[in-house]
Amino acid sequence: MNAPEKIPSVRVRLRAATDGIHQALHLAAPFAAIADGTVTRGGYGDTLLFLHRYHSAMMPLCHIGADALGLPQLAEAQAARIQALEYDLAHMELVPEVAPAVETGGAGFCIGALYTVLGSTLGGKLIFRQIDALLPDIEGRTFFRGAPDDARNWQALCAALETQGEAFEEVEAGALFAFTEFRRLLG
């Protein structure tokens, strides 16, 4: 008798479904310049402005996704990230644009978008270290430093994702949408 084939976790399936676009975004010009140390202060400021537009636009989806999972702290964490971006922009003497909110979808779609948006906290910690030469102290890069609860929030999201197996296609669509919207706004 053969053992039943184990279905990969929702998180593993989402990572596989989004890997191509995710990896391509790591190579995008602003992030490549940060990684190779050629980013200028102006280029960094432009990146912060872009990130503020994106994260502000995605906030309604993140809020719906967090509520659907019963994890309101994830929406609060996203709001805190936007505040950190605004703090960094003020340090750089830049004023963020008001970002039009994206269309909201169903709960599963919003959970997928939350997965993508919240997952960016992990890469942000690497970027935080990569801009040491440009900004030697914390000022101007609090967004990338992240928050003490980032790992705990990510673990809570990953655990909650496993309740979404039956809605996987909707969750996947939301995750891909969030990556695609990032690429679209990046230009």
Residue, then its C-alpha position, 0 to 999 in steps of 0.5 A: m500500500n502506497a502512502p498518500e502523497k503529502i501536499p506541500s504547505v500553503r507557504v511552500r506553494l506560495r513561495a514556488a508560485t511567486d519565486g520568479i517575479h520575486q527574484a526578478l525584483h531583487l535585480a531591479a535597479p534601485f535595489a541593485a544599486i543599494a546592494d552594490g553600494t552605488v546608490t546615491r542619496g537622491g536615488y535612496g530618497d526616490t526608493l523611499l518615495f516609491l516604497h511609501r506609494y506601494h505600502s500605502a496603496m497596499m494597506p487596505l488589502c493588508h488590513i482585510g487580510a489580517d482581519a480575515l486571519g484574526l491577526p489584527q497585529l499584522a495590519e498594525a505592523q504594516a501601519a507602523r512600517i508606513q509610519a517608519l517610511e514617513y519618518d525616513l522621508a522626513h529625515m531625507e526632507l522628502v514629502p510622500e505622495v498620496a497613493p491611491a489605494v488598490e482595488t480590494g479583493g476577497a479575503g483570500f486575495c487579501i491574505g495573499a497580498l498580505y503574505t507578499v507585503l509582510g514578507s518584504t520585512l525579511g529582505g528589508k533587514l538585509i537592505f538595512r545593513q547594505i546602506d551603512a555607508l550611505l547612512p551611518d546611523i539609524e536616521g533615514r533607514t528605520f523602515f529597513r531596520g524593521a521592528p522587534d516583532d517582525a519574526r513573530n508576525w511572520q511566523a504567525l502569518c505562516a501558521a495562519l496561511e495553512t488554514q487557507g488550503e481550500a482558498f489557495e488559488e485566491v491567495e496565490a492570485g493576491a500574492l502575485f497581484a502584490f508582486t505585480e503591483f510592486r513591479r508596476l509602481l517601480g516603473 
